[in-house]
Every structure is written in structure tokens, then in C-alpha cells.
Amino acid sequence: MEINNEIEKVLDTIRPYLHQDGGDVELVEVHDNMDVLLRLTGNCSSCSMSDMTMTAGIEETLRKSFPNLGKITAVKD
């Protein structure tokens, strides 16, 4: 899907910052209604700041590029 590729490109701009702390983010799925599921991995999956990273970092960056996205959610394993 084209939107998946475009979201991955934006996530690639965020990944170096996550990698500095031993973490990463994976795109799990984009639903037809444009809801996005992400998974924080590595140190980001258990970090006490992961909610802040998700909201203030990842979600904000994605919304700047894709204002039409629905709900952006981090799924847990």
C-alpha cells in the first residue's frame, strides 16, 4: 500500500532518535479508516517515557505529514 510506504518514510526520520536510546518503532497496520497501529520495540517498549515518545514524538510527527490519519495507537506484545 502506498500509505504504508509513506508512513514508513516518516518513521525513518524518527528512528535515529529512538535508536539512540536502544529502541525502535514498527508500523503494524493501517486500517481502511486510516487508524494506525504501531509497536514500540527495544528499550522503547518498556521505557517509562514511552507514552510521551508516542504522543509528543511519533504521533505529532505523523500528523504533520498526514493530517487525515485516524487514531494512532501503540500496541503491546
Protein Blocks (a to p, Z undefined) as FASTA:
>chain_A
ZZlmmmmmmmmmmmmmmmmnopacddfbdcfkopacdddehjllmgcklmmmmmmmmmmm
mmmmmmmbccdddddZZ
